[in-house]
Amino acid sequence: MLVRLPGVYPPQEDTWLLAGALARENLGPHSHVLDICTGTGALSMCAAAAGAGNVTAVDISRRALATTWINARLGRHSVRMMRGNLTEPVGGQFFDVIVSNPPYVPALDDVLPTRGVERAWDAGVDGRMLLDRICAQAPSMLAQSGVLLIAQSVLSGVEKTQTMLEERGLGVEIADRAEIPFGRILSARAALFEARGLIDSGQRTEEIVVIRAVR
């Protein structure tokens, strides 16, 4: 069971879909794992529990890192926590596995929130303001045969993620997918998504995918 401080994104279906894909990777005591946008640290705990000897959790939210610290202590896991914007705190380092469940919900505009729980999901008009940066930055930080795992909604353009990663020399596949009902946030934006042509009229489910890219 994970502790979650107020304002920190709670693990949901996308988290556990990504955790399942992470569990299928070959992690050992010499594995270096990077968890970008760690939130509660759920994926960092999964990596540590699976045997990864070196786990780094990054988030821009102080509350998220405090939550991750608590969960690491409770689970008796060794996790390095670093505050910063996506890969910036670990520039120049290499990882065997990079995992990320970033904000990817299409928003009203391209002004990213700088505080509050909305930071955990708002990602610009097309939902790609963080996905694009991760696709651009993460491949160069993968060790030889390293794996990048990203969760995202089909509302945010899966094909673009695949193309960006392939352009950087990675082999890309869909590792997992699930159709889930809209939660509170997406339900409130359903009319907006319909107007933009992102969903069919009356549609109230979205498909979440886990993209696996190998160096």
Backbone torsions as a table, in degrees:
resi	resn	phi	psi	omega
1	MET	NA	136.5	-177.4
2	LEU	-102.5	139.4	171.1
3	VAL	-80.1	145.4	177.0
4	ARG	-139.8	117.0	176.0
5	LEU	-73.1	153.8	178.5
6	PRO	-56.3	138.8	178.6
7	GLY	89.2	-2.8	179.8
8	VAL	-99.8	136.1	-178.0
9	TYR	-58.9	125.0	179.9
10	PRO	-80.0	143.6	174.9
11	PRO	-57.8	132.9	179.4
12	GLN	-133.8	-162.9	-174.8
13	GLU	-56.4	-39.3	-179.3
14	ASP	-65.5	-37.2	178.2
15	THR	-60.4	-47.7	-175.0
16	TRP	-74.8	-29.0	173.7
17	LEU	-63.8	-43.3	178.0
18	LEU	-67.6	-38.4	178.3
19	ALA	-61.9	-37.0	178.0
20	GLY	-64.3	-41.1	177.9
21	ALA	-66.8	-39.3	178.8
22	LEU	-63.5	-38.3	-178.6
23	ALA	-64.7	-21.7	-179.8
24	ARG	-84.5	-7.1	177.4
25	GLU	-80.7	153.9	-178.4
26	ASN	-87.4	95.1	-178.2
27	LEU	-105.7	138.8	179.7
28	GLY	-142.8	-176.5	-175.3
29	PRO	-62.0	-19.1	179.8
30	HIS	-101.5	4.1	-179.5
31	SER	-76.2	137.7	175.4
32	HIS	-109.2	120.0	-176.9
33	VAL	-119.2	135.0	176.2
34	LEU	-115.5	126.5	178.2
35	ASP	-111.2	105.0	-177.9
36	ILE	-92.1	133.1	-174.9
37	CYS	64.3	58.7	-168.3
38	THR	-68.1	-29.1	-178.8
39	GLY	62.7	-119.1	179.1
40	THR	-75.7	-9.0	-174.6
41	GLY	86.4	12.3	-175.7
42	ALA	-55.1	-45.3	-177.8
43	LEU	-72.9	-32.8	174.1
44	SER	-63.3	-41.2	178.3
45	MET	-65.1	-38.6	177.7
46	CYS	-62.9	-43.0	180.0
47	ALA	-64.3	-44.3	179.3
48	ALA	-64.8	-41.7	179.8
49	ALA	-66.0	-28.8	179.9
50	ALA	-79.8	-5.2	175.1
51	GLY	112.5	-0.8	178.8
52	ALA	-62.6	128.7	-176.3
53	GLY	-84.0	-19.0	-177.6
54	ASN	-135.0	107.6	-177.6
55	VAL	-122.2	128.3	178.0
56	THR	-119.0	127.9	179.5
57	ALA	-112.3	128.7	-179.0
58	VAL	-122.4	136.9	173.1
59	ASP	-155.9	153.7	177.0
60	ILE	-84.8	-15.5	-176.4
61	SER	-90.9	125.5	176.4
62	ARG	-63.5	-37.7	179.3
63	ARG	-65.5	-37.1	177.9
64	ALA	-63.5	-44.2	-179.6
65	LEU	-67.9	-36.2	175.5
66	ALA	-63.7	-39.9	178.1
67	THR	-64.7	-43.9	178.2
68	THR	-61.1	-41.4	178.8
69	TRP	-60.5	-45.3	179.2
70	ILE	-61.5	-46.5	-177.7
71	ASN	-66.7	-34.7	176.2
72	ALA	-65.9	-41.5	178.4
73	ARG	-65.0	-44.7	-178.9
74	LEU	-63.7	-36.6	-179.7
75	GLY	-88.8	-2.2	-178.3
76	ARG	57.3	44.2	177.9
77	HIS	-107.6	147.5	175.7
78	SER	-95.3	110.6	-178.4
79	VAL	-133.2	128.9	174.8
80	ARG	-86.3	127.1	-178.2
81	MET	-111.0	132.2	-178.8
82	MET	-136.0	132.9	179.3
83	ARG	-93.7	133.2	177.0
84	GLY	166.3	-178.5	-174.0
85	ASN	-92.7	104.5	178.1
86	LEU	53.8	-118.9	-173.5
87	THR	-87.5	-3.8	-173.8
88	GLU	-54.4	-41.4	-177.4
89	PRO	-68.3	-15.4	-175.5
90	VAL	-122.0	26.3	179.0
91	GLY	-56.4	136.8	178.8
92	GLY	86.7	-5.3	178.6
93	GLN	-98.3	159.0	-178.1
94	PHE	-123.4	147.3	-174.8
95	PHE	-135.5	147.2	176.9
96	ASP	-77.5	-34.0	176.9
97	VAL	-137.5	129.8	171.4
98	ILE	-116.8	126.8	-178.7
99	VAL	-125.0	140.4	-178.9
100	SER	-151.7	133.5	170.5
101	ASN	-119.8	78.2	-172.2
102	PRO	-83.8	169.8	169.7
103	PRO	-59.5	133.3	-178.9
104	TYR	-146.5	12.8	-178.5
105	VAL	-83.2	125.4	175.1
106	PRO	-57.7	136.2	-174.6
107	ALA	-116.8	-179.4	-179.1
108	LEU	-68.1	-34.3	-177.2
109	ASP	-149.1	-175.4	-177.6
110	ASP	-98.2	18.8	176.2
111	VAL	-92.0	106.9	-179.5
112	LEU	-72.7	136.6	176.6
113	PRO	-65.6	143.5	-179.5
114	THR	-103.8	-4.6	177.2
115	ARG	-157.1	165.4	179.1
116	GLY	87.6	166.2	-175.1
117	VAL	-66.8	-17.9	179.2
118	GLU	-61.0	-22.7	177.4
119	ARG	-59.0	-22.0	-176.1
120	ALA	-78.5	-12.3	-178.9
121	TRP	-136.6	-33.5	-176.3
122	ASP	-67.1	130.6	-175.4
123	ALA	-142.5	37.4	178.0
124	GLY	83.3	174.6	-173.9
125	VAL	-57.3	-41.4	-177.8
126	ASP	-97.3	2.3	179.5
127	GLY	74.0	14.8	-171.0
128	ARG	-119.0	10.5	-175.0
129	MET	-64.1	-29.0	175.5
130	LEU	-98.9	-35.8	178.2
131	LEU	-56.9	-44.8	-178.8
132	ASP	-61.9	-39.6	-179.6
133	ARG	-69.0	-39.2	178.0
134	ILE	-64.9	-43.2	178.4
135	CYS	-62.2	-32.3	-179.2
136	ALA	-80.0	-35.4	-171.9
137	GLN	-94.2	-40.9	-170.0
138	ALA	-66.0	-39.0	-176.5
139	PRO	-55.3	-37.8	-178.1
140	SER	-72.2	-9.0	-179.2
141	MET	-102.2	2.0	178.1
142	LEU	-82.6	135.2	171.7
143	ALA	-69.8	170.3	177.6
144	GLN	-57.0	130.5	-175.6
145	SER	65.9	16.9	178.5
146	GLY	-69.0	156.9	-174.2
147	VAL	-121.5	134.2	173.8
148	LEU	-111.3	126.9	178.3
149	LEU	-119.0	122.7	-179.5
150	ILE	-129.7	133.5	172.2
151	ALA	-99.7	139.6	175.7
152	GLN	-159.7	165.5	175.9
153	SER	-89.9	151.6	174.5
154	VAL	-66.3	-18.5	177.1
155	LEU	-64.5	-17.5	-175.8
156	SER	-106.3	16.5	171.2
157	GLY	80.9	75.1	179.2
158	VAL	-62.4	-38.7	-177.4
159	GLU	-61.7	-36.6	179.3
160	LYS	-67.3	-39.9	177.1
161	THR	-60.0	-46.6	179.9
162	GLN	-60.0	-46.0	-178.3
163	THR	-62.9	-45.3	-179.4
164	MET	-60.6	-40.5	-178.8
165	LEU	-72.4	-38.6	177.1
166	GLU	-64.3	-37.8	178.5
167	GLU	-63.8	-19.7	178.0
168	ARG	-99.5	17.3	171.0
169	GLY	85.5	13.9	-178.6
170	LEU	-96.6	148.7	169.8
171	GLY	-86.3	129.0	-168.8
172	VAL	-123.1	139.3	174.6
173	GLU	-147.8	162.8	171.9
174	ILE	-89.8	114.1	-175.9
175	ALA	-82.8	-28.6	-178.7
176	ASP	-164.5	160.4	178.3
177	ARG	-155.6	154.7	178.7
178	ALA	-154.9	142.0	175.1
179	GLU	-97.3	122.2	-175.8
180	ILE	-129.0	151.4	178.3
181	PRO	-68.0	151.3	173.3
182	PHE	-59.1	137.7	169.6
183	GLY	-88.9	-166.4	-175.5
184	ARG	-60.3	-44.0	-175.1
185	ILE	-67.9	-49.5	-178.7
186	LEU	-67.9	-34.7	177.2
187	SER	-61.0	-39.8	179.9
188	ALA	-68.3	-21.3	-178.3
189	ARG	-106.4	9.2	-175.5
190	ALA	-57.3	-44.4	-179.6
191	ALA	-62.7	-39.0	177.5
192	LEU	-62.7	-44.8	-179.2
193	PHE	-65.5	-37.7	177.3
194	GLU	-63.7	-43.2	-179.1
195	ALA	-63.6	-32.5	179.4
196	ARG	-84.9	-5.8	-179.5
197	GLY	78.6	17.4	-179.7
198	LEU	-79.2	-27.1	178.5
199	ILE	-136.1	160.3	174.8
200	ASP	-74.8	158.6	177.1
201	SER	-59.7	126.8	179.8
202	GLY	84.6	-5.6	179.5
203	GLN	-68.6	132.9	179.7
204	ARG	-135.8	32.3	172.6
205	THR	-133.9	158.2	174.5
206	GLU	-134.0	154.6	175.2
207	GLU	-99.5	128.6	175.2
208	ILE	-104.4	135.3	177.9
209	VAL	-124.2	154.0	169.8
210	VAL	-111.0	118.5	178.6
211	ILE	-94.4	129.5	179.1
212	ARG	-114.6	120.7	-179.6
213	ALA	-123.4	134.1	-174.8
214	VAL	-118.8	135.5	178.6
215	ARG	-78.4	NA	NA
